[in-house]
Amino acid sequence: MDETLPAATVRTQVMVPLRFPDGYVTTARVYSFHGLADGREHLAFGLGDRATGDLPDDDLPPPLVRPHSECLTGDVFGSQRCDCGPQLREAVERIAEAGGYLLYLRQEGRGIGLYAKLDAYALQDGGLDTYEANVALGRGADERDYTVAAQMLAALGVTRVALLSNNPDKAGQLVRLGVTVLDRVPTGVHLSPTNAGYLAAKVARADHALDLPFVP
């Protein structure tokens, strides 16, 4: 059964030119919101034909949408312990081509926060995987809640999406929150020697749709 969402509204929208370290450039319409359930400052980036803000959603194909959880170490500083930075870069280009929204969610460390994520890294250096480390800290293996993502989509007039994600939990939560997921589109596999164990844990522990080669 769909969960009842508190209403959120668009607070501000502004055009922002984007440039990535590899030289890729595009322009996004960036939205902030009033009334998000957790009170945090989440953002929606309208890309491609959703950057214009001119047409109602019903006049366009269902948008390609990626809810992307903030990862300061990966998104900003290029950490090789995860695949977050490459996924963000890939998502912006693919959404700009197809038309849709990147939802940038302030859910660092799968919801446990930045300092706790670094504590979890220390435990991973001792042999735990990324999910086991969160649990060892007394936290949930994955504490992310996509209520605000559904609120943001509703505020933008979006009820149907193609979801750019390898994570079945994102699709399941959005469906329960009243978003129609017409398709789940996988991201690329951003495998490196330093994140192989991390990606393998995502497949084994959370059923992420990643076609990985054998990882010892």
URPE-V780749 format. One record per backbone hydrogen bond with DSSP energy under -1.0 kcal/mol. CO is the residue of the C=O (numbers start at 0). NH is the residue of the N-H. Records with the same first field share a line. If there is no record, write none. Layout:
CO=NH + NH
This chain:
8=33
11=31
13=29
15=27
17=25
19=22
23=19
25=17
27=15
28=45
29=13
30=43
31=10
33=8
35=38
39=41
42=103
43=30
44=101
45=28
46=49 + 99
47=50
55=58
56=59
62=161
63=100
64=163
65=102
67=104
70=74
71=75 + 76
72=78
82=86
83=87
84=88
85=89
86=90
87=91
88=92
89=93
90=94
91=95
92=96
93=97
94=98
98=63
99=46
100=65
101=44
102=67
103=42
104=69 + 106
106=110
107=112
108=111
109=142
112=116
113=117
114=118
115=119
116=120
117=121
118=122
119=123
120=124
122=127
123=126
128=132
129=133
130=134
131=135
132=136
133=138
134=137
145=149
146=150
147=151
148=152
149=153
150=154
151=155
152=157
153=156
158=179
160=181
161=64
162=164 + 184
165=208
166=170
167=171
168=172
169=173
170=174
171=175
172=176
173=178
174=177
175=2
179=160
182=162
184=164
188=190
194=198
195=199
196=200
197=201
198=202
199=203
200=204
201=205 + 207
202=206
207=209
209=211
